């Protein structure tokens, strides 16, 4: 799924009004599984000048990159951390790990040929979902529309939950970031 959707879903599931630390942890947990990818892509694109076709066609699938992804996308590691957070009754840790696990569960179900080894260190197996959040050959058009609809519905929930200007600004920014690709494609391809 797209990162803005993960952030919206993580905030909806684990963000709490008037609990800034818990809400920040939910945001961070929803972001962390994608952070290594963004860092690696940014390094290659802006520092090394690597062509994006090489980044996403070769480097993304390389053993070096997949080794990194195994760690921050491990349901096993995040699950252990969540259990510890529940045992310690630590709301910040629960929000962080819960939002990260929600991110991973959604990714597990919506990555066809670009998934991650979510069960590391137990296994390096990568599930190949029959559906994709982006690839039209695997229902990506429909999943993408459903993702946008669900994310915008969650934005309404978040808008009602959070009344502060800063949070409402973040909610609007995330909603716009979620729908921006639709408008970009329409502008590029005239439809």
N, C-alpha and C positions, 0 to 999 in steps of 0.2 A: 504494500500500500504506500501511498505517498506520505512523506513525513508530516506535512501539515495535518493530514487526517489522523495519524498516530498521536500527534500532540493534542488534537481536539478530543479524541476518544480517551486518552489518558487523563486529561483534565476533567472530563465528564465523569469518568469512573472513580477517580481518586482525589480530585481537587475539592477542597473544603473552603466555603466562605468564612472569612475571618480567621483562617489558619494559614498564614502566609508560608510558613515552612513546609507544611504538608502539600500545599498547592505547588510550590516551587519544586518539591521532590517529585510530584506527579509529572510535572513538565519535564524535568531532567530524566526521569525514568523512561518516558515515552521517546525521548531524543537519543539517549545513549546508544541503543543498538544501531543507529544510523551514523553516529558521530565518526567512527573510524572510516567509513566509506567517504563521507564528506571531506575528511582530512586528507585521505589518500588522493582523491580526485582533485582537490584544490592544489595539493603539492605538485601533482603531475601536470595539471593544466596551467597554473599560474607561475610556477617556479621552473619546472622542467620543459614546459611547452609541448607536452605529449599530446598528440592528436586524440580527441575523444573517442574515435573509433577504436583506437588501440587500447585506451583506458577501459572501455566497456566491452570490447570484443575479445581482449586478451588478458589484460592485467586483472580485471575483476575476477576472472576464473582461475588465475594463477594460484599455485600452492601457497606462495608467500602471502597473498591477500586473503585467501580462504583460511589460512592459519590464524590471522588476526580476527576475522569474522567469527570463527568458532568460539572465541572467548566472549566477545560482547553480545553474541547471539545465542548463547547457551541457555536453554530452558532449565537445564540441570543446575547450573551455577546460580541463576536468578531464583530458581525455586528454593534452593537451599537458603539463600539470603532471605527470601520471603518467610520461610518457616522460622528462621531465627528472629526476624522482626516481629512475627506474631508471638513467639515464645517470650520475647523481651517486652512485648506490648509497646512497641516503638512505632507510633503513627507515621513518622517521617520515613522510616525504613520500609514500612508496609506500602506507603504510597509510591516510593521510588521503585521498589521491586515489583509491585503489582502492576504499575504502568508499563514497566519494561516487559513483563510477562505477557500483558495484553498485546503489546506491540509484536512480540514474537509469535503468539498464537495467530494473530491476523496475518502476519507474513507467511507463516507455515501454510495457511490455507490458500494463499493467493499469489504464490510464486511458482510458475511452471518450470522453466529451465534455468532460473537464476536464484534458486533458494540457497539456504545456508545449512550448515551442519548443526541443527538446533539441539542435538542430544549429546554433544561433546561435553565431557571427556569420555562418556560411555561409548559413543559411536561417532564415526565421521559420516554416517549415512545422511544423504540429502533427499528429502521428500520432493518428488516432482508432482506438484498439484495438477489436476486436470484443468484448473482455471487459473487465469492470470489477472492481476489487477490492471495490467496495461496492454498486454498483447492481444489484439483482436482475433488472432487465430485460436485463442483459448478463452474466448468470451470476455476479453478485456474491455470491450466497449460497454457491455452490460454491467460488469463488475465496477467499472469506473463510474458509471452513472449512479449505481447504488451507493458507492463510496461517497460521492459528492452529496447525494440526498441525505445519507445518514450523518455525514459530517455537519451539514447545514442544520439538520434537526438538533444535533448536539450543541451547535452554536446558540440556538434559541434557548436550550436548557441552561447553558453557561451564562447567557445574557441575563436570565432571570435569577440565577444563583449569585452572580457577582455584580455589585452595583458600583464599584469604584471605577473611576475613569481609566486608570492604567490597565486594569483587567479587561474592561470593555474594549479598550483600544487593541489589546492583544487578541481578543476574540474576533474582532472585525478583521484584523490583519491576517489571522489564521484562516478565517473563512474566505477572504480574498485570495490568499495563497493557494487554497484548495481548489478554487474555481478558475484561477488564472490560466492554467494550461488549456482549458476548454476554449477560452477566448484567443489564446495564442495560436492554437491549431486552426481555429476558424479564420483568423486574420491571414495566416500563412497559406491556407489551402482554399480559402474562399467559401467555406461551407460551415 
